[in-house]
C-alpha cells in the first residue's frame, strides 16, 4: 500500500484516494482523508492533519472522522471536516460548526443564455453590486425590526414567503424546506439579535460572493434536465451565511462551554473543539440557537435572491423575474451540525460507519464544517423534485475557475455520512495572497483574458480571493466522483462576480 | 505597543506586544482593525467605551475583542486607536477590562468583514519571554523588549 509522510503524520492509502491517518493512541476513531496524492500534498502543508487527528479524539465520535478533498486548516475542526457524534453519548461542538453557522450556497436558474448577457456584463455587475449590500456596514435588503428578525429566526423561508421575498417553490428547493423547527429563540442572546437586525440580506466579505455564471459542460443529461440545467444557460450563485448573528451565537456558546463545562472542555484534545456533552442542557440550548441561525442564513440568502431577481428583471427589461425563469435550484449548507439517523455498526468502542456487522439505526450529530450534504437518490430527505436523481450539490470554485453542480452519490451514506466537498479549498494564506496579487491587476486580467467582470467593495478582497489561491477544483470533483460520494452533473464558468 | 498581521491559511492572525497587559489588549484590537481595512484611516469618529469582565486573562481578551466586533456591527463603526486597562482580580473575582476606541463610521471607509475572535492558537504571554531577535514563535515575533507582554490571536475571516 502507498504511504505518505508529512510533518509527523504518516498516511496509508487504504483504497484509491482514501488515506488512513496512522493511529497514535490519542484517537477515539480512525481518521481518513479523501484526496489524490497531489491534493494530499497540499492538504498536509498546514495544520489540517493535526486538526483532523484532534477531531478523531473527541468523545462519542462515530468512525471515521473525515477530511474532504478540499480540506485545509481551520480552527478546531479542519475546513472540509466531517465528523459524527452519537446523539446520546457524544457531544455537539459549536467549535466544530464554526462561527458562520449555515454558511452555504444556492443556485438560481434562468432562461437566459450567455448570448443574452454578453455585452451587458458591466451593467449587470454594477446593478447587482448596488442592489446587494456587501462588505461592512450598508445594512441589508430588508430593513428589519426585531420582530421581523424573530419571525425570521423562527420560521426561516416561511417568513420570506409571507413577506413577498420568496415563492412557495423556493421553500421546496431548500434543505429542510428552509426551516429548522428546532429553532429556540430563547437560546439566542440579545447581542446576537442586535447584530442580525441590521444585516438581513447582506453578503459580507471574505470568500462570500454573488456570481453570474454560464453552464459550459453537461456530464449527465438526465440529471441536468431534472435540475433544470442545460448548456450555455445563465445561472446565479449566492454564497454567504448567518453574518454577525451566527458569529455571536458561536462566540456566546464557546464561552458558556468554558464556564459551564470546564471539565468536559479539558477532556477534549483542543480547546478550539469546544463542545457540550450530548444530553446536557447546554447542548440542547446550543442546538436551538444554531437552528435559529440556520433559519437566519436561509433568510439572508433568500433576501439576496429577491434583490437579484428584481435586478435581473430591470437589467433585462423583463416584466418580472418569473419571465426570466429565475427559479431556486437548491440551497446547500456548509457549516452545520444536524441530527441525522445513520445505519452504523456497533463496535467495542462505540459505533462505526464501516464494518460487516449488523447495522443499527443511530441518531447522530453530523458536523459538516466546510462540507456539503450529498444524499443519494431515494433518500427521503432529498426534496421530492430531486428524489429520483439525488440531491443537488453545488461546489463553487474560484472566480476564475468556475464551479460544479453534482448530485449526491450512491456511496455517500456509507463512506462520508452523506457528505462531500464544499468548494475548491484554499491553498494560500490571505497575507501571502495580498503579497503576490494586486486586486486591480487581478480584476483587469480576469476581464481582459477571461471576460469575467468583477466588482468588490475592497481591492484587497479580490487579491485574497484571486484564482491562484485555491486548489484545483477539477481534482476535488474527480475525487468526489471516483469515490461515488458526488457525481458531476454540470460545470459552470463565471461571467460576473460581486464580492464584499 | 506594536502589532503585525500573520499568515493563516483561510483566516488571519495578529501578533502584538506592549509594555503592559492593557497595552497588549489594545495592540491586538488595533491589529484586528488593520485586518479589516487597507486604506488610511480617516481622522473622524466619536469615542466609544466598553468594559468586560471574565474569569481568566485569555477569556478577558476574547470577550473584549468580541465586544468590539459587536459594537462595530451595531453602531456601524470601526474601532481604531484602541486603549485598554486590565485589572487583575482581587479575592477570586473576575479580570476587568476597561477600554476606549475611536469609532470611525463604516460609511467613511472601505472595510471588510472579520467574523470572529477564535481561541485557536491563542497565546497571551507575560514579560520574560524572548524578544523577536531571539525567537520566531508567533507571539514573540513582535516583542521588542523582554519586559513586554505578547499576544497572538487568530481571527475568523
Interface residues (C-beta under 8 A of the other chain):
Chain A: X46 X72 X73 X74 X75 X76 X79 X98 X99 X100 X135 X136 X137 X138 X191 X194 X195 X198 X199 X204 X205 X206 X207 X244 X247 X248 X250 X251 X254 X255 X258 X259 X271 X272 X274 X426 X428 X429 X430 X431 X432 X457 X458 X459 X460 X461 X500
Chain B: X5 X6 X7 X8 X9 X10 X11 X12 X36 X38 X55 X59 X62 X63 X66 X69 X70 X72 X73 X74 X76 X78 X105 X106 X107 X110 X111 X112 X113 X114 X115 X116 X117 X118 X119 X120 X121 X154 X156 X157
